[in-house]
Structure formats: structure tokens, C-alpha cells
């Protein structure tokens, strides 16, 4: 397959190409720092998107078969474990 000429690239393709070039030119130390930073960022985004345990238990209380006693025991268990 022939290489696409740079004058024919879209803005998005140019952005991706620029980022790829920057990554290829990184040293080993810079690559490791970049990957760890991206992993940490993804982890933190995932932490904020997951509902908190107390919110989850409040939502679970509306399900049939789960009463106040079960929710109370689960809240106590989560409190003992340091989750709340």
C-alpha cells in the first residue's frame, strides 16, 4: 500500500501523526513516565465514574427482596472495611 502524502491528510490525521512522532522520539524513561501517567489518568477517571458504595446501596434498597435490615448490615460491613 502506498504511503499517503502529507498534503492529503486531514486535520485529525495530522494530529494523530504528530502525536505518534512525539511518542516515537521519546527516550525509554520518557515512555515509561508517559505510560504511567496515562494509566494513572485512566484509573482516576474510572474511580470517578463508578458510583460510590453508599449510593449503590441506596439504589439497591429499591429492589424487591432487599429490605432495610439487609441494607443496614451491608452498610455496617462496608463501614467496618473502610469503604464508607
DRENVEXKOL-50193 format. One record per residue: x, z, y of N, C-alpha, C in turn; residue in three letters. Coordinates in nm, 2 decimals, padded with zeros to 4 digits. Layout:
BEGIN
    nxx    nzz    nyy   caxx   cazz   cayy    cxx    czz    cyy resn
      X      Z      Y      X      Z      Y      X      Z      Y  Ala
...
//
This chain:
BEGIN
    nxx    nzz    nyy   caxx   cazz   cayy    cxx    czz    cyy resn
  00.08  00.00 -00.12  00.00  00.00  00.00  00.09  00.00  00.12  Unk
  00.06 -00.08  00.22  00.14 -00.10  00.34  00.11  00.02  00.43  Unk
  00.22  00.06  00.50  00.21  00.17  00.60  00.13  00.13  00.72  Unk
  00.04  00.22  00.76 -00.04  00.19  00.88  00.04  00.20  01.01  Unk
  00.03  00.11  01.09  00.10  00.11  01.22  00.05  00.22  01.31  Unk
  00.15  00.28  01.38  00.11  00.39  01.46  00.02  00.35  01.58  Unk
  00.03  00.23  01.62 -00.06  00.19  01.73 -00.21  00.18  01.68  Unk
 -00.23  00.17  01.55 -00.36  00.16  01.50 -00.43  00.29  01.46  Unk
 -00.35  00.40  01.47 -00.40  00.53  01.43 -00.50  00.58  01.53  Unk
 -00.60  00.66  01.48 -00.70  00.72  01.56 -00.64  00.85  01.62  Unk
 -00.70  00.91  01.71 -00.65  01.04  01.77 -00.64  01.15  01.66  Unk
 -00.74  01.15  01.57 -00.73  01.25  01.47 -00.62  01.22  01.37  Unk
 -00.59  01.10  01.34 -00.48  01.06  01.25 -00.35  01.10  01.32  Unk
 -00.34  01.08  01.45 -00.22  01.11  01.53 -00.19  01.26  01.53  Unk
 -00.30  01.34  01.54 -00.29  01.49  01.54 -00.24  01.53  01.40  Unk
 -00.30  01.48  01.30 -00.25  01.52  01.16 -00.11  01.48  01.14  Unk
 -00.07  01.36  01.18  00.07  01.31  01.17  00.16  01.40  01.24  Unk
  00.13  01.44  01.36  00.21  01.52  01.44  00.23  01.66  01.38  Unk
  00.13  01.71  01.32  00.14  01.84  01.25  00.22  01.83  01.13  Unk
  00.21  01.72  01.05  00.28  01.70  00.93  00.43  01.69  00.96  Unk
  00.46  01.62  01.07  00.60  01.60  01.11  00.66  01.74  01.15  Unk
  00.59  01.82  01.23  00.64  01.95  01.26  00.66  02.04  01.14  Unk
  00.57  02.03  01.04  00.59  02.11  00.92  00.71  02.06  00.84  Unk
  00.73  01.93  00.83  00.85  01.88  00.76  00.98  01.91  00.82  Unk
  00.98  01.93  00.95  01.10  01.96  01.02  01.14  02.11  01.02  Unk
  01.05  02.19  00.97  01.07  02.34  00.97  01.18  02.38  00.87  Unk
  01.25  02.49  00.91  01.35  02.54  00.81  01.28  02.62  00.71  Unk
  01.35  02.66  00.60  01.28  02.74  00.50  01.22  02.87  00.55  Unk
  01.30  02.94  00.64  01.25  03.06  00.70  01.12  03.04  00.78  Unk
  01.12  02.93  00.86  01.00  02.90  00.94  00.88  02.86  00.85  Unk
  00.91  02.79  00.74  00.80  02.75  00.65  00.74  02.88  00.59  Unk
  00.82  02.97  00.54  00.77  03.09  00.48  00.68  03.17  00.59  Unk
  00.73  03.18  00.71  00.66  03.25  00.81  00.53  03.18  00.85  Unk
  00.53  03.05  00.85  00.41  02.97  00.88  00.31  02.99  00.77  Unk
  00.35  02.99  00.65  00.25  03.00  00.53  00.20  03.14  00.53  Unk
  00.28  03.24  00.55  00.23  03.38  00.55  00.14  03.40  00.67  Unk
  00.17  03.35  00.78  00.07  03.36  00.90 -00.06  03.30  00.87  Unk
 -00.06  03.18  00.81 -00.19  03.11  00.77 -00.26  03.19  00.67  Unk
 -00.19  03.25  00.57 -00.26  03.33  00.47 -00.32  03.45  00.53  Unk
 -00.25  03.52  00.62 -00.30  03.64  00.69 -00.42  03.60  00.77  Unk
 -00.41  03.49  00.84 -00.53  03.45  00.92 -00.65  03.42  00.84  Unk
 -00.63  03.35  00.73 -00.74  03.33  00.63 -00.80  03.45  00.58  Unk
 -00.71  03.55  00.54 -00.76  03.68  00.49 -00.84  03.75  00.59  Unk
 -00.80  03.76  00.72 -00.87  03.83  00.82 -01.01  03.76  00.85  Unk
 -01.01  03.63  00.85 -01.14  03.56  00.87 -01.23  03.59  00.75  Unk
 -01.18  03.60  00.63 -01.26  03.63  00.52 -01.31  03.77  00.52  Unk
 -01.23  03.86  00.58 -01.28  04.00  00.59 -01.39  04.01  00.69  Unk
 -01.39  03.93  00.79 -01.50  03.94  00.89 -01.63  03.87  00.85  Unk
 -01.61  03.78  00.75 -01.73  03.71  00.71 -01.81  03.78  00.60  Unk
 -01.75  03.87  00.53 -01.81  03.95  00.43 -01.89  04.06  00.49  Unk
 -02.02  04.07  00.45 -02.10  04.18  00.51 -02.04  04.32  00.46  Unk
 -02.05  04.42  00.55 -02.00  04.55  00.52 -02.08  04.61  00.41  Unk
 -02.02  04.71  00.35 -02.09  04.77  00.23 -02.22  04.84  00.27  Unk
 -02.22  04.91  00.38 -02.35  04.97  00.43 -02.46  04.87  00.46  Unk
 -02.42  04.76  00.52 -02.52  04.65  00.54 -02.57  04.60  00.41  Unk
 -02.48  04.58  00.32 -02.52  04.53  00.19 -02.62  04.62  00.12  Unk
 -02.59  04.75  00.12 -02.67  04.85  00.05 -02.81  04.86  00.12  Unk
 -02.81  04.84  00.25 -02.94  04.84  00.33 -03.03  04.72  00.28  Unk
 -02.96  04.61  00.27 -03.03  04.49  00.22 -03.08  04.50  00.08  Unk
 -03.00  04.56  00.00 -03.03  04.58 -00.15 -03.15  04.68 -00.16  Unk
 -03.17  04.77 -00.07 -03.28  04.86 -00.08 -03.42  04.79 -00.08  Unk
 -03.42  04.67 -00.03 -03.55  04.60 -00.02 -03.58  04.53 -00.16  Unk
 -03.49  04.53 -00.25 -03.51  04.46 -00.38 -03.60  04.55 -00.46  Unk
 -03.68  04.49 -00.54 -03.77  04.56 -00.63 -03.68  04.63 -00.74  Unk
 -03.72  04.76 -00.77 -03.64  04.83 -00.87 -03.53  04.91 -00.82  Unk
 -03.49  04.90 -00.69 -03.39  04.98 -00.64 -03.45  05.07 -00.53  Unk
 -03.45  05.20 -00.57 -03.51  05.29 -00.48 -03.41  05.37 -00.39  Unk
 -03.47  05.46 -00.31 -03.39  05.54 -00.22 -03.28  05.62 -00.29  Unk
 -03.32  05.67 -00.41 -03.22  05.75 -00.49 -03.10  05.67 -00.53  Unk
 -03.12  05.55 -00.58 -03.01  05.47 -00.62 -02.92  05.43 -00.50  Unk
 -02.99  05.40 -00.39 -02.91  05.36 -00.27 -02.83  05.48 -00.22  Unk
 -02.89  05.60 -00.23 -02.82  05.72 -00.19 -02.70  05.75 -00.28  Unk
 -02.71  05.73 -00.41 -02.60  05.75 -00.50 -02.49  05.65 -00.47  Unk
 -02.53  05.52 -00.45 -02.43  05.42 -00.42 -02.36  05.45 -00.28  Unk
 -02.43  05.50 -00.18 -02.37  05.53 -00.06 -02.27  05.65 -00.07  Unk
 -02.31  05.75 -00.15 -02.22  05.86 -00.18 -02.10  05.81 -00.25  Unk
 -02.11  05.73 -00.35 -02.00  05.67 -00.42 -01.90  05.59 -00.33  Unk
 -01.96  05.51 -00.25 -01.88  05.43 -00.15 -01.81  05.52 -00.05  Unk
 -01.88  05.63 -00.01 -01.81  05.73  00.08 -01.70  05.80  00.02  Unk
 -01.71  05.84 -00.11 -01.60  05.90 -00.18 -01.48  05.81 -00.20  Unk
 -01.51  05.69 -00.22 -01.40  05.59 -00.24 -01.33  05.54 -00.11  Unk
 -01.39  05.58  00.00 -01.33  05.55  00.13 -01.38  05.41  00.18  Unk
 -01.48  05.35  00.11 -01.53  05.22  00.15 -01.61  05.22  00.28  Unk
 -01.67  05.34  00.30 -01.76  05.35  00.42 -01.70  05.44  00.52  Unk
//
